[in-house]
């Protein structure tokens, strides 16, 4: 996967008149999907300019790499750089109305309190509102709040651990211990953890456990030492890896620019393999607010003809994951950007422990 790079455009080198025509051209192209000619621009720009003047402006935009002329048409379409200038500077966002936001809140908060159900609902919402593919990273488990733990003895120094989070998710893990423990010893260890750590995030819990194990190992009683060591194993394995839920992949087949079989095959393979897309989503988690990757800006070849709009979501002011929409570069950025932003905020609120 190549390093992603944004195609920055020096907006000061683009005249206000040229910016205006670029905005009109892109909005028309997004709406109709057809190259836009000078006559259409003259009609829709609201400016009383001669066709020759408009053609000169279009030539300037083409020289700057913001539009191109397809071979089969006298009109022009935006390039990745043109879209970049549009989303960074020119787009007029259209946030969802209050009724739509209220409906989104109902859909998310009406779900079962299990994280995976809420995440699936968010993915369906993104796909349904945009008619594209909605993707939501499952919350990093170290961000989840600890509620209860149980240890059950198995054979060969193995212990079954049952970890319950504040939203009701249950994670079963088998860990290996250095020596066998009785049921009563394991119960004592579980009781100590349940007494001292309920209500803490797994990430915070891990930090406290490591510190306490280092500072008080010599003086702590054997039961607490045993509990801390087993808990550290459980949390390490529970926090591993990442995954995402995706809905609406088949919507992408409805867009002419993505309808080539090779493009679709590459896209769908990338969705099933997950690794590279997860890497891209991980990068988006480190950024603040909405991120927009247009075409090859993502550095991920299967998305060269797509745009990906992402936003991190937070649980108790900690970044827990990221969500987004994948669609063609010719997408309604004015609607999709605020939908992604609002859904991220609502998802974080829905996942917050109560």
C-alpha positions in Angstrom: 0.0 0.0 0.0 1.5 3.3 -1.1 1.7 6.3 1.2 -1.4 8.4 0.8 -0.9 12.0 -0.4 -3.3 14.9 -0.9 -3.2 16.9 -4.0 -3.0 20.4 -2.6 -3.9 23.3 -4.9 -2.7 26.9 -4.3 -6.1 28.5 -4.2 -4.6 32.0 -4.5 -3.5 31.1 -8.0 -7.1 30.4 -9.0 -9.1 33.5 -9.7 -12.5 34.0 -8.0 -14.2 33.8 -11.4 -12.4 30.5 -12.2 -13.3 29.1 -8.7 -17.0 30.0 -9.4 -17.0 28.2 -12.7 -15.2 25.2 -11.2 -17.8 25.0 -8.5 -20.7 25.2 -11.0 -19.0 22.6 -13.3 -18.4 20.1 -10.4 -21.9 20.5 -9.0 -23.4 19.9 -12.4 -21.2 17.0 -13.1 -21.9 15.3 -9.8 -25.7 15.8 -10.5 -25.7 14.5 -14.1 -22.6 12.5 -14.7 -22.0 14.1 -18.1 -19.1 16.4 -19.2 -20.1 20.1 -18.9 -19.8 22.4 -21.8 -19.4 26.2 -22.0 -23.0 26.8 -23.0 -24.3 25.0 -19.9 -21.8 26.9 -17.7 -23.0 30.2 -19.2 -26.6 29.3 -18.4 -26.0 28.1 -14.8 -23.2 30.4 -13.7 -25.5 33.5 -13.3 -22.8 35.6 -14.9 -23.3 37.6 -18.1 -20.1 36.5 -19.9 -19.5 35.7 -23.5 -18.9 32.0 -24.5 -15.4 33.0 -25.5 -14.6 34.3 -22.1 -16.0 31.2 -20.5 -13.9 29.0 -22.8 -10.8 31.0 -21.8 -11.6 30.3 -18.1 -12.0 26.6 -18.8 -8.7 26.6 -20.6 -7.0 28.1 -17.6 -8.6 25.5 -15.3 -7.4 22.8 -17.6 -3.9 24.2 -17.6 -3.9 24.1 -13.8 -4.9 20.4 -13.9 -8.3 21.0 -12.3 -10.5 19.8 -15.2 -9.9 17.6 -18.3 -11.7 17.2 -21.6 -12.7 13.6 -22.4 -11.8 12.6 -25.9 -15.4 12.0 -26.9 -16.8 15.3 -25.6 -16.4 19.1 -26.0 -17.3 19.4 -22.3 -15.1 19.0 -19.3 -15.0 17.0 -16.1 -13.1 17.5 -12.8 -9.8 15.9 -12.0 -8.8 14.6 -8.6 -7.1 18.0 -8.0 -10.3 19.8 -9.1 -12.3 17.7 -6.6 -9.7 18.5 -3.9 -10.0 22.2 -4.4 -13.8 21.8 -4.4 -14.0 19.9 -1.1 -11.4 22.0 0.7 -12.6 25.4 -0.4 -15.8 25.6 -2.5 -18.3 23.0 -1.4 -21.5 24.3 0.4 -22.3 21.6 3.0 -25.9 20.5 3.5 -26.2 19.0 7.0 -29.1 16.6 7.8 -32.2 18.4 9.2 -33.2 18.1 12.8 -35.9 15.5 12.0 -33.3 13.4 10.2 -30.9 13.6 13.1 -33.6 12.6 15.6 -34.5 9.6 13.4 -30.8 8.6 13.3 -30.6 8.8 17.1 -33.6 6.6 17.5 -32.2 4.0 15.1 -28.9 3.8 17.0 -30.2 4.1 20.5 -33.0 1.7 19.8 -30.6 -1.1 19.1 -29.5 -3.8 21.6 -26.8 -2.4 23.8 -24.3 -4.9 22.4 -21.6 -3.0 20.5 -21.7 -5.1 17.4 -25.4 -4.4 16.9 -25.0 -0.7 17.3 -22.1 -0.7 14.8 -24.1 -2.7 12.3 -26.9 -0.2 12.6 -24.5 2.7 12.0 -23.2 1.0 8.9 -26.7 0.5 7.6 -27.5 4.1 8.2 -24.5 5.3 6.3 -25.3 3.1 3.4 -29.0 3.9 3.4 -28.6 7.7 3.5 -25.8 7.8 0.8 -26.7 4.8 -1.4 -23.1 3.9 -1.2 -21.0 1.5 1.0 -21.0 2.3 4.7 -18.1 1.1 6.8 -17.7 1.2 10.6 -14.7 0.0 12.5 -15.7 -2.1 15.5 -14.6 -0.3 18.7 -11.1 -1.0 19.9 -11.7 -3.3 22.8 -9.2 -1.6 25.1 -11.6 1.4 25.0 -14.5 -0.6 26.3 -15.5 -0.4 30.0 -14.9 -3.5 32.2 -17.9 -4.8 34.2 -17.3 -8.4 35.3 -14.8 -11.3 34.9 -14.9 -15.0 35.7 -12.2 -17.6 35.7 -13.0 -21.3 35.1 -10.3 -24.1 35.5 -9.6 -26.3 32.5 -7.0 -29.1 32.1 -3.2 -28.6 31.5 -2.9 -25.3 33.4 -5.4 -23.6 31.1 -8.1 -21.2 32.4 -11.3 -20.1 30.6 -11.8 -16.4 31.1 -15.2 -14.8 30.6 -14.9 -11.0 30.3 -18.1 -8.9 30.3 -18.1 -5.3 29.2 -20.4 -2.5 30.3 -22.5 -2.8 27.1 -23.1 -6.5 27.6 -20.5 -7.9 25.1 -19.0 -11.2 26.3 -15.5 -12.2 25.4 -14.3 -15.7 26.1 -10.5 -16.4 26.1 -8.4 -19.4 27.1 -5.2 -18.5 28.8 -2.2 -20.6 29.9 -1.0 -20.3 33.5 2.4 -21.2 34.9 0.9 -23.6 37.5 -2.6 -25.1 38.1 -5.1 -23.3 40.3 -8.1 -24.6 42.1 -11.6 -23.3 41.5 -11.6 -21.4 44.8 -8.3 -19.7 44.0 -9.6 -18.6 40.6 -12.8 -17.4 42.3 -10.8 -15.3 44.8 -8.8 -13.7 41.9 -12.0 -12.9 40.0 -13.6 -11.4 43.1 -10.6 -9.1 43.6 -10.7 -7.8 40.1 -14.5 -7.3 40.1 -14.2 -5.4 43.4 -11.4 -3.0 42.4 -11.7 -2.5 38.6 -15.4 -2.3 37.6 -16.1 0.8 35.6 -12.6 1.3 34.3 -11.8 1.2 30.6 -9.7 -1.8 29.5 -7.0 0.5 28.3 -6.8 2.3 31.7 -7.1 -1.0 33.5 -4.1 -2.4 31.6 -2.0 0.6 32.6 -3.0 0.3 36.3 -2.4 -3.4 36.3 1.1 -3.1 34.8 2.0 -0.4 37.3 0.7 -2.3 40.3 2.5 -5.5 39.2 5.8 -3.6 38.9 5.5 -1.6 42.1 3.9 -4.0 44.6 4.9 -7.5 43.4 7.0 -8.1 46.4 4.4 -7.1 49.0 1.1 -8.1 47.4 -0.5 -11.3 48.5 -0.5 -14.3 46.2 -4.2 -14.0 45.3 -3.8 -10.4 44.0 -0.7 -11.2 42.1 -2.4 -14.2 40.5 -5.4 -12.0 39.6 -3.3 -9.2 38.1 -1.3 -11.6 35.9 -4.3 -13.4 34.5 -6.1 -10.1 33.9 -3.2 -8.7 32.0 -3.2 -11.8 29.7 -7.0 -11.4 29.1 -6.8 -7.7 28.3 -3.8 -8.1 26.0 -5.7 -10.8 24.0 -9.0 -8.9 24.1 -7.4 -5.7 22.7 -5.8 -7.4 19.7 -6.5 -6.7 16.1 -9.3 -4.7 14.5 -12.3 -5.4 12.3 -15.0 -3.5 10.6 -18.6 -3.9 9.4 -19.5 -2.9 5.9 -23.0 -2.6 4.4 -24.1 -1.6 0.9 -21.2 -2.8 -1.2 -23.5 -3.8 -4.0 -24.7 -0.2 -4.2 -21.4 0.6 -5.9 -22.5 -1.5 -8.9 -25.1 1.1 -9.7 -22.5 3.8 -10.6 -21.4 3.8 -14.3 -17.8 4.9 -13.4 -17.4 1.8 -11.2 -19.3 -0.7 -13.4 -16.3 -2.2 -15.1 -15.9 -5.8 -14.0 -12.1 -5.4 -13.2 -12.8 -2.4 -11.0 -15.6 -4.1 -9.1 -13.6 -7.3 -8.7 -10.6 -5.4 -7.3 -12.9 -3.4 -4.9 -14.8 -6.4 -3.6 -11.6 -8.4 -3.1 -10.2 -5.5 -1.0 -13.4 -5.5 1.1 -13.1 -9.2 1.8 -9.4 -9.2 2.6 -9.8 -6.2 4.9 -6.1 -5.8 5.9 -5.2 -2.8 3.7 -8.5 -1.0 4.2 -8.1 -1.5 8.0 -4.7 0.1 7.7 -6.3 3.1 6.0 -9.0 3.3 8.6 -6.4 3.1 11.3 -4.6 6.1 9.8 -7.9 8.0 9.8 -8.3 7.3 13.5 -5.2 9.5 14.2 -6.6 12.5 12.5 -9.1 15.0 13.9 -12.5 15.3 12.2 -13.6 14.3 8.8 -11.0 13.0 6.4 -11.5 12.9 2.6 -9.5 10.6 0.3 -10.2 11.3 -3.4 -9.1 8.7 -6.0 -5.5 7.7 -5.7 -4.9 10.0 -2.7 -5.6 7.0 -0.5 -2.5 5.3 -1.8 -4.6 2.1 -2.0 -4.9 1.0 -5.7 -8.4 -0.6 -5.4 -9.8 2.8 -4.3 -8.2 4.7 -7.2 -11.6 5.4 -8.7 -13.4 6.0 -5.4 -13.6 8.5 -2.7 -13.5 7.6 1.0 -14.9 9.9 3.6 -14.1 9.1 7.2 -14.5 10.4 10.7 -13.3 9.0 14.1 -15.9 8.4 16.8 -15.3 8.8 20.5 -16.3 7.0 23.6 -15.8 9.1 26.8 -13.5 11.5 24.9 -11.3 8.6 23.7 -11.0 7.7 20.0 -12.6 4.3 19.8 -12.9 3.7 16.1 -13.7 5.3 12.7 -16.5 5.1 10.3 -17.0 6.2 6.7 -18.5 6.0 3.3 -17.0 4.6 0.1 -18.3 5.7 -3.3 -17.3 7.0 -6.7 -15.3 10.2 -6.9 -18.4 11.7 -8.4 -20.3 11.7 -5.1 -22.5 14.4 -3.5 -19.8 15.7 -1.1 -22.1 18.4 0.2 -24.4 15.7 1.7 -22.0 12.9 2.4 -19.5 14.9 4.5 -22.0 16.1 7.1 -23.8 12.7 7.2 -20.4 11.0 8.1 -19.7 13.7 10.7 -23.1 13.5 12.4 -23.2 9.7 12.4 -19.8 9.6 14.0 -21.0 11.8 16.9 -24.2 9.9 17.3 -22.5 6.5 17.3 -20.1 7.6 20.0 -23.0 8.7 22.1 -24.9 5.4 21.5 -21.8 3.4 22.5 -21.2 5.4 25.7 -21.8 3.3 28.8 -24.9 4.2 30.8 
